[in-house]
Structure formats: structure tokens, C-alpha cells
Amino acid sequence: MARTTDSDLAPHELRVLVAVADTGGFSAAAGALGLTQSAVSHSVRGSERKIGAVLFERGRTGARPTPAGETAVAHGRRILRLLELLTAEARGAARSGAVEGPLRITAFRSAALHLLPPALQRLRARHPGIEPRVRIVREVGRGTAGEVADGKADIAIATLGGSAPLPPGLVASGLFEEPYALVHASGHAAPRSLPLVDWAENCGSHTRGWWAAQDWIPRATVEAEDDGAVLSLVSAGHGMAIMPALSLSGAPASVGVADLGPDGPTRQVGYVTTAELAGSTVVRALVRELRATVPQDVSLPGGRAGTRRAKL
């Protein structure tokens, strides 16, 4: 039997580290955990001694994780989640294989609006013991995959194929590939002459390469926070935009959609999870329902269709 050593962090020590990072201070963490501030300070000092690194920068405004602390907290969240799953899955196995327990999902806006609802409906019907918890995150920078890497989510609906590699320990699989289209106010005779309305989002290398080669696309004069705001601005006649099919689901009649051709940009949408959680019953259950509810093709309104992706 493996034996613990003096350098091993116990689950209660990991919970303290996560609480300090989440609340931003020792006293706030103490309140959240039902401990005294001195007990939290003692626990953090003990963890720092075992790891051999300072984990938090202390100051008058609270405590902020150092780079070493960010790494420790991310691993701590993932370890605590695996311990939680251990209990839930063991109980489920004792109850004729019932699938139960919380499932933390993160998704970007259009995926949360159009992909998750039917998948979660099927999931609840098939596995009423699963408790989905959904968090919507902007798909910029580390995006939804970063939430999984940090231990804040079990599975992310993410844009795949970007230039940045997945963080260590994560795995990804594609669900479908969708085309982009030129979007403008309906009835406009020359939509390419309109100013550009844009927003920041993660996209694949093909999309970035295509965009860079288009000398007709002007610099954005309006930048919005998300694709919903872009669609609203375009609908009101403030410019044109280049948007993926998923963002155009349910677009109003006041919006016109023009195909960008067979060589136009596409976006691959899939899921990201950790190597450990990929085999868990709750994550596998959601993946099955996502694949069952993704349409055979993802079409632009009145335009070309994207493709459903086989499992990678």
C-alpha cells in the first residue's frame, strides 16, 4: 500500500488553497470554510513549506496567487473534483450503475443558446440524477478551455483548431464544423461597402488566414462584446459583419446572409475536458447527448451547410 509523506497535501489543505484563491483573502476564506483566520494562515504556510514555494502574495487588499499558487490551485480544484466523483460514481455503481452527481459545464454564448438546451433536456430525461451547472464564458484568450484547465469546469464547449495548444492534461474532440457568412441589413444592395462591426472571439488558423487575405474587409469601426450585440447592430443598419452559422440561429428577417463561397472560413466546435474526467460517467453521458443532438449539418440561413465531425 502506498504511504503518504510529509510533503503530500491533504484534501483539507487543498480546500483552503482553493478558498483563498476564490475569495481573495484569508479572512474571507476562513468565513467560507467555517475556520478561523489563523487556521487558514497556518494551513497555507504549511502547504507552502511542503511545496517549497510562496503560493500567495499577501497585502492589505487580500491575497493573490503567485504563478506557483495558480498552478497549485488549478491542480487542487481538479484533485478535489476527482475525489468528489470517486464518491458519486462509487455510489452510482452500488445502485445498479445509476449516473448521478453535479456536472460543471462551461460554454460560449451561442453554444449555450443553441447547443446545450436540447442536449441538457435529453440528459435530464435519461439521467435525472445528474445536476448540470452551466457557466457562460467569453470565448477569448484561454476561453472555455481555460476554465477546464483551472479546474472550474468538467467539460467545455470550445472553439478548436486555434494556434495555441491545449493546456497540458486536456483532451479535445470535435462535434461539427460551421461556415461563416457575410451578414448585413436585409435589402442592402452592396453589403461589402458597409463598415465592419466586429467582436473578439477565438477562431482557428484557417479563419485567421482567410481573413488576412481579404483586402475588401475594412478595419472595424464598431466593436461589440459578443455576437448577439453584433447581430443587433447589423440588423439596425450600422454595418456588416462576418459571423459563424451558430451565431445566426434564429436571426431576424431584418438580417441578410450572404455566402462567402466554398473557400470561405469555417469554425470547428467541439468539447474539451481533462484526461481524467473524459472517462467519468457524467462527462461521457453529456458527450453522448451532445453528439445525439448536433444536427447532421450546420447550415447558414439560406446558405451553405457545415459538416458534422466524426469523433476525433
KAKA-V50736 format. One record per pair of residues at least 6 apart in sequence whose C-alpha atoms are under 7 Angstrom apart, sorted by the first residue. I is the first residue (numbers start at 1). GAP is how many residues later the second one is. Records with the same first field share a line. If there is no record, write none. Layout:
# KAKA-V50736
I = GAP + GAP
This chain:
# KAKA-V50736
7 = 43 + 44
9 = 38
11 = 69
13 = 30 + 34
14 = 62
16 = 24
17 = 27 + 56
18 = 55 + 58 + 59
19 = 10
20 = 6 + 9
21 = 43 + 44
23 = 6
24 = 38 + 39 + 40
25 = 37 + 38
26 = 11 + 14 + 15 + 37
27 = 10
30 = 6 + 7 + 10
48 = 6 + 7
53 = 15
55 = 10 + 11 + 13 + 14
56 = 7 + 8 + 9 + 10 + 13
57 = 6 + 7 + 8 + 9
58 = 6
74 = 75 + 76 + 77
75 = 76
77 = 74
78 = 73
88 = 12 + 13
92 = 6 + 7 + 8
99 = 28 + 30 + 31 + 182 + 183
100 = 29 + 30
101 = 28 + 29 + 30
102 = 28 + 29 + 30
103 = 27 + 28 + 29 + 30 + 51 + 179
104 = 28 + 29 + 30 + 49 + 50 + 51
105 = 27 + 28 + 29 + 30 + 48 + 49 + 50 + 51
106 = 28 + 29 + 30 + 31 + 38 + 47 + 49 + 50 + 51
107 = 28 + 29 + 30 + 37 + 49 + 50 + 51
108 = 28 + 29 + 30 + 31 + 36 + 49
109 = 27
110 = 136 + 137
111 = 46
112 = 24
118 = 175
119 = 170 + 171 + 174
122 = 167
123 = 163 + 166
124 = 6
137 = 6 + 7
139 = 62 + 63
140 = 60 + 61 + 62
141 = 61
144 = 12 + 13 + 14
145 = 11 + 13 + 127
147 = 6
148 = 6 + 7 + 8 + 125
149 = 18 + 21
154 = 119 + 123
155 = 116 + 117 + 118 + 128
156 = 115 + 116 + 117
157 = 113 + 114 + 115
158 = 111 + 112 + 113 + 114
159 = 43 + 44 + 108 + 109 + 110 + 111
160 = 44 + 108 + 109 + 110
161 = 43 + 44 + 107
162 = 41 + 42 + 43
163 = 41 + 42
169 = 105 + 106
170 = 102 + 103 + 104 + 105
171 = 101 + 102 + 103 + 104
172 = 98 + 99 + 100 + 101
173 = 97 + 98 + 99 + 138 + 139
174 = 94 + 95 + 96 + 97 + 135 + 137 + 138
175 = 94 + 95 + 116 + 133 + 134
176 = 92 + 93 + 94 + 131 + 132 + 133
177 = 89 + 90 + 91 + 92 + 129 + 130 + 131 + 132
178 = 66 + 67 + 88 + 89 + 90 + 120 + 128 + 129
179 = 65 + 66 + 86 + 87 + 88 + 126 + 127
180 = 62 + 63 + 64 + 65 + 84 + 85 + 86
181 = 61 + 62 + 63 + 76 + 77 + 78 + 79
182 = 59 + 60 + 61 + 75 + 76 + 77 + 78
183 = 57 + 58 + 59 + 60 + 72 + 73 + 74 + 75
184 = 7 + 50 + 51 + 55 + 56 + 57 + 71 + 72 + 73
185 = 49 + 50 + 51 + 52 + 69 + 70 + 71
186 = 68 + 69 + 70
191 = 49
194 = 45 + 46
195 = 23 + 25 + 26 + 44 + 45
196 = 22 + 23 + 24 + 25 + 26 + 43 + 44 + 45
197 = 23 + 24 + 25 + 26 + 33 + 42 + 43 + 44
198 = 22 + 24 + 25 + 26 + 32 + 43
199 = 24 + 25 + 26 + 27 + 28
203 = 64
204 = 63
206 = 59
207 = 58 + 59
210 = 55
224 = 6
227 = 20
234 = 6
235 = 19 + 20
245 = 53 + 54 + 55
257 = 44
259 = 44 + 45
277 = 6
278 = 6
296 = 11 + 12
297 = 8 + 9 + 10 + 11
298 = 7 + 8 + 9
299 = 6 + 7
